[in-house]
Structures are given as structure tokens and as C-alpha cells.
Amino acid sequence: QGIVHTSVLVTGVQVSSRIFMVWFITHSIKQIQNEESVILFLVVWTVTEITRYSFYTFNLLNHLPYFIKWARYNFFIILYPVGVAGELLTIHAALPYVKKTGIFSLRLPNKYNVSFDYYYFLIIVMASYIPCKYYYTLIIPRTQ
């Protein structure tokens, strides 16, 4: 075991989700960059990471203040649903621009004979968000 007890799978899903939100949504679709939902999920991510790494640091130093421990295990009650809401609202705000521009979509005919519609992909992502977040956050960590 390393410094933290998080599985590689859960960490990989979290990192992939954040890359997706930052690169394939917020960075790529300029029209949504000023949405309040972007600020919402970025603030939640920031507070979450400050809390997480403060906890790890103080724990390694064998001097864990009560507030840091309390924050680590209680902030998620508010931050998790607010962060998910910010991410979903941001994806939702991106949908009209994705539909209009066809960004990241591949239409037929093409030399690969494959079709991909990013608009419908985002709708599927949104529909799967809650069950996937629940599974990778609450179920997987408890089974390891």
C-alpha cells in the first residue's frame, strides 16, 4: 500500500472524469466557459482537493487537527452533490453548441465507415452520471 488507500480504478475514473470536464467540455466549448455551473464545479473540486491533501499531509506528519479530519469525512455530504450538479449543468449548457457545431462528431460517409455523435454521447454520459458516480464512489471502495 502507498500513502493513500484509494484504488487505482477509482482514481482513474476520477482523473478521467476531470479531464473530460476540463478538456472535452469546458476548454473545447468556449461559449460555456462563463457559465456559473463551471465556477460551481471548479470551486467544489478546489475545496475537495485542499481538504484531501491537507488531511494526507497532516496525517503523514502525525499531527492531524480535528477540523481537518472532520472536514475530510463530512464536507463531501454537501460538496459531492453540488459538484455533480455543477458538472451536469455544464454538460447540459454545452449541448446546444455541440448540436449546432457537430464538435467531436464523425458523420457518415467517411473512410472509416463509422459514425459518432458527440451530442448523443453527452446525453448518455448525463444519463449515466448518477449511477456511475454512486458505483465508483460508494460501492467500489467498500469492496476493496
N, C-alpha and C positions, 0 to 999 in steps of 0.2 A: 504494500500500500504506500501511497505517496503522502503528500502533505494534506490533501483533501480526500474525502471518501466518496466522491461523486464518480459514477460510472462513465466510461468513455462514450457509451451510447447516448446517455442523457446530455453530456457536454457537447457531443457532436450535433445533436438535434438543436440544442440552444444556439450554438455558433452558426449553424446553417440557417436557422430562422432569422437571426440578426443580420447575417449577410444578405439574405433575401429581402428583408425590410429596408435595409440601408441602400443596397446597390440596385436591386431589381424593382424596387418601388420608389423610394424617396429620391435617390440620385437620378434615376433614369426618367422620371416623370416630373419635370421641372414645375409644372403647374400646381402640384400639390405640396410643394416644399414649404409654403407658408400656412398650411392647414394647422389648426390648433391641435388636431389629433397627433401630428408629428411631434410637436412640443410635448404633448402628453406622454407618448411612449418613450421619448428620449429622457425626459425628467425621471420617469419611473425606472428606466434602465440605469440611469446615473445613481439614483438613491440606492437602488438594489446593489450595485457593484461597490459603492462606497461602504455600505453596510457589510457586505460579504467579505471584502478584503480587509476591512478593519477587524472583523471577527477573526479571520485567519491569522492576521499579523499579531494581534494581542494574544491569541491562543498559543501561537508559536513562542511568544515571549513569556508564556506562563503568567500573564497578568491581564486576565480578561475582565474588564469592567462589567458590572451587572447590566448597565444600559445597552452596551454593545451586544451582549448575549440576548437580552430581551428583544432588541431591535431585529436581530438576525432571525429569530424564531416567531416574531409577531408582525413585522412590517408587511410580510407577504400577504397577510389577510386582506389588506387594502391594496397594496401595490400590484399584486398578481392580476386581479380582475380589472383594475384600472389600466394596467399595461396592455392586457389582451384587448380591452375596449379601444385603446388608442391605436393599436396595430390594425384591428378590424376596421375601424373608421377610416384609417389611412388607405387601406386597400380599397374600401368602398369608394372613397373620394377619387381614387385612381381609375376606377372602372370606365367612366365616360371618355377619358383621354386615351385609354388603352383601346377601347372600341373604335374611337374615331381615327386613331393613327395606325392601328394594327401593329404596334410595337411588339417585338419579340415573337410575332406570329409568322408562321410559314404556310403559305397558301399553295394549293394545287392549281395548275400543274407546276412541277419543279423537277429538277434532275434526280432528286431523292425519292420522288413519288410518295411523300409523306406530308401530312397536314398537321399543323399545331396552331391552336388558337389561344393566345395568352389571356384573352378576356375570359373565356370559359374556364381556363386553368385557374385564374384568380377566384372565380366563383366557387370552384371545387375546393380550393385552399380555404376560403372563408367558411364553407360548409363543414370542413373537416377540422377547423381550428379548435373548437371547444373539446371534441372528443380526443383529439391528438394531444392537446395541451394537458388534459386531465391524465391521459395514459402515461405520457413521458415525464410528468411531474409528480404524480401521486402513486401510480401503480409500479412502474419500473424500479424506482429507488427502493421500494419496500421489498422487492423480490430478490435483491442482491445482497 
